[in-house]
């Protein structure tokens, strides 16, 4: 790295200057029309693209996606600064102060540093939020899990919170048995005759099945969103192969061609 790559302040000042120009008189019409609400979807999309780049272990791509996130965070912060609600420096100073406040074991005189476990650090954070930051104590440990999270990620976080409170399987075997139990209950619901098959009951059983699968992921150390993302990528690659081979063979992509599509699918799996 050259000295410019270590110039954090200079790099961020440059980005802020560009954002100010884009939003100012004579700036970009599109950028001037945006608002925090209009950029919400982009913030979520860029976050997932960054996660994808991290999953692919692609440093140039990760750098690019992190840049997109920096842009959106800076843009949204500057929009609030323009409204006189808060400034970009207040955002940065706010998180800096929070980090120092919540890490007394690192920053306070006589701090214990690395002698604490991760669990002890999390417990201390919870106390600091109430005792120093004036946060209202939660009625439930689950109250700290955002309802805005996608359902798969929220299930993951809910289960982690419950586990920290001691509500957990002793090992993965219990979670696997529960997953099998939920699969049996789903099969039983599917096997019911038409009039007895309830859409809401089936939805509930499938929800329990998915929730149990997330629990098993947690106990074996696999993030479900990462695992599902990998499965999506695998499916996409194999299905694309099937489409290409069907086109080459002159066959139509339709239900009647399923045996041929299945043969190409198996070829894709071997490949």
GUFI-901714 format. One line per 4 residues: number of its first residue (from 1); their letters; for each residue z, x, y of C-alpha. Coordinates in steps of 0.05 Angstrom, whole numbers, plus 5000, padded with zeros to 4 digits. Each point is the difference from the previous one (the first is absolute). Example, Ala and Ser with C-alpha at 12.3 -4.5 7.8 and 13.67 -1.06 7.14 Angstrom:
BEGIN
1	AS	5156:5246:4910  4987:5027:5069
***
This chain:
BEGIN
1	XXXX	5000:5000:5000  4986:5023:5070  5048:4990:5058  4966:4935:5021
5	XXXX	5016:4969:4932  5074:5013:5013  4998:4971:5070  5029:4932:4984
9	XXXX	5013:4980:5072  4931:5020:5024  4965:4963:4943  5039:4936:5012
13	XXXX	4991:5004:5075  4925:5006:4989  5000:4938:4956  5041:4960:5050
17	XXXX	4951:5021:5056  4941:4975:4959  5035:4934:4986  5016:4991:5074
21	XXXX	4927:5012:5018  4974:4952:4948  5047:4946:5025  4991:5015:5074
25	XXXX	4949:4979:5052  4931:5024:4979  5025:5008:4928  4974:4969:4937
29	XXXX	4991:4924:5004  5020:4991:4927  5064:5042:5007  5018:4964:5065
33	XXXX	4994:4932:4965  5048:5017:4944  5073:4979:4996  5057:5017:4952
37	XXXX	4985:4935:4963  4926:5016:4992  5017:5069:4971  5049:4975:4948
41	XXXX	4947:4994:4945  4973:5069:5016  5069:5030:4995  5009:4971:4930
45	XXXX	4929:5019:4978  5007:5072:5025  5068:5007:4966  4969:4980:4933
49	XXXX	4941:5047:5011  5050:5056:5013  5037:4983:4936  4934:5001:4963
53	XXXX	4985:5070:5027  5069:5024:4979  4989:4971:4930  4934:5038:4996
57	XXXX	5035:5064:5023  4944:5012:5050  5030:5040:5059  4939:4993:5047
61	XXXX	4999:4925:4988  5076:4995:5009  4995:5037:5066  4946:4952:5024
65	XXXX	5039:4938:4980  5065:5026:5031  4960:5010:5064  4978:4927:4998
69	XXXX	5073:4979:4992  5021:5045:5058  4947:4967:5042  5022:4930:4985
73	XXXX	5074:5014:5009  4985:5036:5066  4954:4944:5023  5050:4945:4985
77	XXXX	5056:5039:5033  4957:5012:5062  4983:4926:5004  5075:4984:5006
81	XXXX	5006:5056:5051  4945:4967:5042  5041:4935:4998  5062:5037:5023
85	XXXX	5038:4982:4937  5012:5071:4974  4966:5068:5004  4970:5046:4949
89	XXXX	5054:5053:5013  5054:4947:4988  4969:4986:4932  5001:5074:4981
93	XXXX	5069:5012:5029  5026:4937:4965  4979:5024:4931  5025:5071:5015
97	XXXX	5068:4974:5019  5002:4954:4939  4984:5058:4954  5056:5043:5030
101	XXXX	5049:4942:4999  4986:4983:4927  5002:5072:4976  5069:5024:5022
105	XXXX	5002:5042:4936  4942:5040:5030  5009:4998:5075  5075:4990:5013
109	XXXX	5044:5062:5007  5028:5017:4932  4949:4956:4965  4999:5002:4925
113	XXXX	4925:5011:4997  4971:4996:4931  5065:4988:4963  4992:4924:5002
117	XXXX	4960:4962:4949  4943:4954:5021  5043:4940:4981  5057:5024:5044
121	XXXX	4952:5010:5058  4975:4928:4993  5071:4974:4998  5017:5039:5063
125	XXXX	4937:4972:5035  5024:4929:4984  5068:5014:5032  4969:5033:5061
129	XXXX	4955:4940:5012  5062:4955:5004  5053:5046:5030  4958:5039:5051
133	XXXX	4938:4958:5012  5034:4933:5002  4956:4969:4947  5027:4937:4970
137	XXXX	5025:5012:4929  4952:4969:4950  5022:4939:4961  4962:5029:4941
141	XXXX	4976:5069:4983  4931:4967:4993  4999:4980:5073  4976:5069:5019
145	XXXX	4934:4990:4963  4946:4977:5048  4968:4933:4984  4936:5026:5031
149	XXXX	4987:5047:4942  4945:4982:4951  5032:4964:4940  4989:5058:4952
153	XXXX	5034:5050:5047  5055:4951:5017  5016:4990:4926  5005:5076:4993
157	XXXX	5048:5005:5060  5042:4941:4979  5011:5030:4931  5018:5068:5029
161	XXXX	5052:4967:5045  5030:4960:4943  5002:5062:4956  5039:5039:5053
165	XXXX	5052:4944:4997  5006:5011:4925  4957:4941:4978  4952:5036:4954
169	XXXX	4979:5012:4929  5034:5060:4968  4931:5027:4979  4927:4982:4997
173	XXXX	5008:4968:4932  5036:4940:5030  4946:4990:5052  4946:5005:4947
177	XXXX	5035:4948:4958  5004:4954:5060  4926:5010:5014  4984:4980:4928
181	XXXX	5045:4939:5008  4964:4978:5063  4933:5010:4966  5022:4955:4943
185	XXXX	5023:4946:5049  4933:5005:5035  4963:4992:4934  5043:4939:4983
189	XXXX	4981:4968:5067  4926:5015:4989  5003:4971:4929  5026:4932:5024
193	XXXX	4950:4943:4997  4964:4981:5064  5046:4945:5028  5063:5041:4984
197	XXXX	4974:5064:5032  5030:5004:5069  4964:5042:5053  5065:5015:5036
201	XXXX	5035:5020:4935  4942:5045:4981  5002:5032:5069  5075:5011:4993
205	XXXX	4992:5032:4931  4944:5046:5024  5042:5019:5060  5058:5018:4953
209	XXXX	4952:5040:4958  4975:5040:5060  5071:5010:5026  5021:5027:4932
213	XXXX	4941:5047:4999  5021:5028:5067  5070:5010:4974  4974:5040:4940
217	XXXX	4959:5042:5048  5062:5016:5040  5041:5020:4940  4946:5048:4975
221	XXXX	4988:5030:5069  4931:4970:5014  4985:4966:5067  4967:4934:4982
225	XXXX	4954:4999:5061  4975:5070:4982  4991:4980:4927  4962:4937:5019
229	XXXX	4958:5039:5049  4981:5047:4945  4983:4941:4954  4957:4970:5056
233	XXXX	4962:5066:5008  4989:5005:4924  4975:4928:4997  4953:5011:5058
237	XXXX	4970:5063:4969  4990:4967:4933  4972:4935:5028  4952:5038:5044
241	XXXX	4976:5037:4938  4989:4933:4965  4960:4973:5059  4956:5062:5001
245	XXXX	4987:4998:4925  4985:4925:5001  4950:5011:5056  4967:5057:4961
249	XXXX	4995:4956:4938  4971:4941:5039  5056:4954:4978  5033:4950:5047
253	XXXX	5074:5004:5018  5021:4933:4971  5047:4971:4948  4945:4998:4947
257	XXXX	4993:5076:5006  5073:5014:4987  4990:5037:4933  4952:5049:5034
261	XXXX	5046:5008:5060  5058:5012:4953  4960:5055:4965  4986:5034:5066
265	XXXX	5073:4992:5019  5021:5037:4938  4949:5055:5017  5032:5006:5069
269	XXX	5069:5007:4968  4976:5057:4956  4967:5033:5060
***
